[in-house]
Amino acid sequence: MKVKLKFKYSIFLSMLLILTVGMLSFLVLRAIRINQMEEHERYLFQQAKIVNSYVNQLYIKNSYENHEKFLEEQSDEIVKYIKSINDLNAVIFNMKGKKISTIDLKYEKEYDEKLIYYGLQKNIAYKNEKEYITYVAPIYNKNQVGIIKFQYDLKKSNDFYKKIRSHFINIGSFVFIFSFLIAYIYFHRYTKVILKLKKFLINIKEGNYKKVSIIKRRDELGDLSEGIFYLSNEIYRNIENMKSEEKKLNLAINKLKALEKQQKTFIGNITHELKTPLTVIKAYLDLIDMYEDDSVLLKDAKLNIRKESEVLQDMVEKVLYLSSLEKYEFELQSEKVNIKELLEEVYKRMEGKAKKFNIKMEVSLENAFILGDKEGIIHIFMNLIDNAIKYNTSDGNVLIKNYIQEDLVFIEIEDTGIGILEEEKEKIFEPFYRSYKHSDKKLEGTGIGLSLVKELVERQKGKINILKSETIGTTFLLNFPLAK
């Protein structure tokens, strides 16, 4: 089981303060007790000197020859004297250890023979009985004649000691509580920061890198906070870079798979499309070998070989251009293009072809600027207008117009031609796909043009749709973002 840092700090502070206050109280109270005992010793030693002085005075005054008889007769007098001057209880023993005074002590207990023995050996001895001190000292009159045993009441000393101890307990408790609160508040600030740092690490572990911030402190915890913050940002940056690289890699893989699929389809389709004009050319060459003198056949063969060669050349050029777009997409050069001026240029270039096929062209244009590759955009409209002329009816019309809505420029290319079936609208932009209506051999085409147009439009960040595809006529609608 984990023990929280805050709880550990609280326990440590409590133990430290209890130990400090306890040790301080113990040492001070012990010093007081020792001082009291030293005072008691000095006092009782002084009393023993007074007794000996008083005994010598009595002995000289009464002229006794027998010291033992003198002590027996004067023992009660000596005890009363001590009692009168210092209110001190005492008893006297002779050299045989026998009590010779008749006045009893306040606290009557069996005599301590060990103390008596020490006293008879000319020693001072005492024993602390908690409530009183038993003090034994020798009595001299030139030589030792007996011993006196004091009984010193410790009530006042004990009361004083208890009072001091009570004060220490009260003051110590107050100091403990006050110090604990101050220390707790102080350490709480540190634990709060540490817990915050822990939360930051949990956020990093869970991937919430944005929830990590710097704690402004001018100490090691502040430095640690900055380190965690920069570490979090570095991890986040590396992970984002990895995700970006992974996304690019997946995109590249998907694109390669799509390109591989397109390549297989492309190779299959182009093989079929190239085979048709080559077969026609080969057939005419075989006929020329067989009928070398047939001038009519020779003329017809030249015309058809030239026609199929042009189809073949157009197909190869468009295939190469489409392939270059897929491979070198970075080569498109974006610039600010005026759609009105560009469409007027394309109109002039296609006007001659329109007149050749007796097609009337009309334009309705307004100024609008987009960002794109100019050559690519020209290629888009050349293809669409060429198709509008090629697949139109005799005496048909082609209308080219543009307009602006919100932040987009729209371009419509409308013809009055043979139209596109509804079910073919999506397929018409696939490479080599030709509409059922356009499959007539009289209508030349490779099926690559619209695929190329769609690719170029999307590279310019635009969109292309078939707005109208009914029995008669087709309308292509394109839109591009306006240049800002």
Secondary structure, 3 states (H helix, E strand, C coil): CCCCHHHHHHHHHHHHHHHHHHHHHHHHHHHHHHHHHHHHHHHHHHHHHHHHHHHHHHHHHHCCCCHHHHHHHHHHHHHHHHHHHHCCEEEEEECCCCECCCCCCCCCCCCCHHHHHHHHCCCCEEEECCCEEEEEEEEECCCEEEEEEEEEECHHHHHHHHHHHHHHHHHHHHHHHHHHHHHHHHHHHHHHHHHHHHHHHHHHHHCCHHHCCCCCCCCHHHHHHHHHHHHHHHHHHHHHHHHHHHHHHHHHHHHHHHHHHHHHHHHHHHHHHHHHHHHHHHHHHHHHHHCCCCHHHHHHHHHHHHHHHHHHHHHHHHHHHHHHHHHCHHHCCCEEEEHHHHHHHHHHHHHHHHHHCCCEEEEECCCCEEEECHHHHHHHHHHHHHHHHHCCCCCCEEEEEEEEECCEEEEEEEECCCCCCHHHCCHHHCCCCCCHHHCCCCCCCCCCHHHHHHHHHHHCCCEEEEEEECCCCEEEEEEEEECC
